[in-house]
Amino acid sequence: MGLTGISKSTVSKLCKHIDERVGAFLDRPLSGGWPYLWLDATYLRQREGGVRACP
């Protein structure tokens, strides 16, 4: 991302800050009406022994 010479401790501090903000976002109360519901998923095809394991 264009950064050079950044120390491990700086990366750790940045990640801690990001983790705190994400935690606050995930723990926020959801109140009021929600007129939309958005669902998202990831589908990964895989094989086991040459046989397709997922439908």
N, C-alpha and C positions, 0 to 999 in steps of 0.2 A: 504494500500500500504506500510505498514511497518513503517509508521510515527506515533509517539506518542507524545503527549504534544505540538502539534502545535496550535498556538493561532488563534482566529478568524480573527484578523487583518492581520496575515501572509497569511492566506488563501485568504483573500480579495485582498491583494497586488498581490499574484500569479495569481489570476483569472483576475485581471485588466491587468496584463502583457500579459496573454494569449489572452484576448479579443482584445488588441491592435494589437497583431501579426496576429490574425485571421482576424480582420478588414482590415489590410494592405494587406493580401493575397486576400481577397474577392474584394477589391477595385482596385487591380492592373490592368493595361491595358492588354488586350489580343490582341496581334498583331501577324502577320505572318500567315502562313498556318497551318491548323489543319487537318492532314490526318485521324484522328479517332474521332468518337463521341461515348462516353460511356454514356449510360443511366442506371439509377438504380431506383428502386422503392420498396416500402414496401406495401405489401398487407395484410390487416388484415380482417379476416372473423368475422362477427358479426351477432347477431340475435336481432330482436326486437319483443317482444311478442311471442317468440318461432319460428318466421319466419325468414329465412335467408334474411338479408337486402341487402347484396352485391352479385352481380352475380358471 
